[in-house]
C-alpha cells in the first residue's frame, strides 16, 4: 500500500493524477480488485483518499506560505 500511496502523492504534486486503472497496473491487479484492495488497506475509497490528500497538500502549502493550488 505504501508504494501506491507514495505514487499518488508524487503524481498529485506534479499535477498529474493517476486513474484507478493505472494504479491497478502498478500492483498487478484488475481495476475492480484494486478498488477492493485499496479500501481494505486504507479504510476509504480511492476517490475519497485523493480528495483528502489534495486538501492536505493545499493546507500544507498555505502553512508554508505558498499558494494552495
C-alpha positions in Angstrom: 0.0 0.0 0.0 2.8 2.4 0.9 4.1 2.3 -2.7 0.7 3.2 -4.2 0.1 6.0 -1.7 3.5 7.4 -2.4 2.9 7.2 -6.1 -0.4 9.0 -5.8 1.2 11.8 -3.7 4.1 12.3 -6.1 1.8 12.5 -9.2 -0.6 14.9 -7.5 2.3 17.2 -6.5 3.3 17.2 -10.2 -0.3 18.0 -11.2 -0.7 14.6 -12.9 -3.3 12.3 -11.5 -3.2 8.5 -12.0 -6.5 6.9 -12.6 -7.6 3.6 -11.0 -6.6 1.5 -14.0 -3.0 2.9 -13.9 -2.7 2.4 -10.2 -4.1 -1.2 -10.5 -1.4 -1.9 -13.1 1.3 -0.8 -10.6 0.3 -3.6 -8.2 -0.7 -6.1 -10.9 -4.4 -6.2 -10.0 -7.6 -5.8 -12.0 -9.2 -2.3 -11.6 -12.1 -3.9 -9.7 -9.9 -5.9 -7.4 -7.7 -2.9 -6.9 -10.6 -0.8 -5.6 -11.5 -3.5 -3.1 -7.8 -3.9 -2.1 -7.4 -0.1 -1.7 -10.4 0.1 0.7 -9.1 -2.9 2.7 -5.7 -1.2 3.0 -6.7 2.4 3.6 -10.2 2.2 5.0 -11.6 4.6 2.4 -12.2 4.5 -1.3 -9.6 5.8 -3.7 -11.6 8.8 -4.8 -12.0 9.9 -1.2 -8.4 9.3 -0.4 -7.3 11.5 -3.4 -9.7 14.3 -2.2 -8.3 14.1 1.3 -4.7 14.2 0.0 -5.4 17.2 -2.2 -6.9 19.1 0.7 -4.0 18.1 3.0 -1.5 19.3 0.3 -3.3 22.6 0.0 -3.3 23.2 3.7 0.4 22.3 3.9 1.1 24.8 1.1 -0.8 27.5 2.9 1.1 26.8 6.1 4.3 27.1 4.2 3.2 30.5 2.8 2.7 29.1 -0.6 -0.3 29.2 -2.9 -2.7 26.2 -2.2 -3.1 25.3 -5.9 
